[in-house]
Amino acid sequence: MDFITYQQLFEGIFTDTNPQAPYDNPAYVHYTQLNWSRQQRWLKTGILNEHLVAFIQNIDQEQTWIIITEPWCGDAAHTIPFIQRLAELNPLIKVDYQLRDSPPFLIEQYLTNGAKTIPKLIITNTINNHQAVWGSRPAECQVLYYQMLKDNVDMDQRKIALQQWYNNDKGKSFQLELLALLTSL
């Protein structure tokens, strides 16, 4: 699906009178509402890295950027807006959103240590050869997450700490990682 369809699906969760799992759980609806707000904020206020912008504008061969995500995913709310805005800079980049928990279950091919972590960004060329994969968090954020797991930090405190990390980082780490990934192709 394209970004507009993904956004419509995202918004539809709030108005669905008979939501499907996991959105039949009020906690998931709450996470989704928070993520909607976060995503909209970054779409409006996120500052794009000028070196990454220049690099993307100079891509001269078609690419498809496949994004595996779900509206309930907090990490996605902080990354997808940057991916989308960057992809829009070059008409040779097509973006395809895939839901982690729906067919064709593409995530099964991109597990992280055996887990279905999202978001995932898969970059393919014109003949659908996979060129690169990124996800699910910027490296520094992932280190923080693993340390909190090791320290048995409870789930609510982990969520707060990750949210604070993303707010302080403002998309900078992800963009630097994407620039390094793209320049390595």
Secondary structure, 3 states (H helix, E strand, C coil): CCHHHHHHHHHHHHHCCCCCCCCCCHHHHHHHHHHHHHHHHHHHHCCCCHHHHHHHHCCCCCEEEEEEECCCCHHHHHHHHHHHHHHCCCCCEEEEEEECCCCCCHHHHCCECCECCCCEEEEECCCCCEEEEEECCCHHHHHHHHHHHHCCCCHHHHHHHHHHHHHHHCCHHHHHHHHHHHHCC
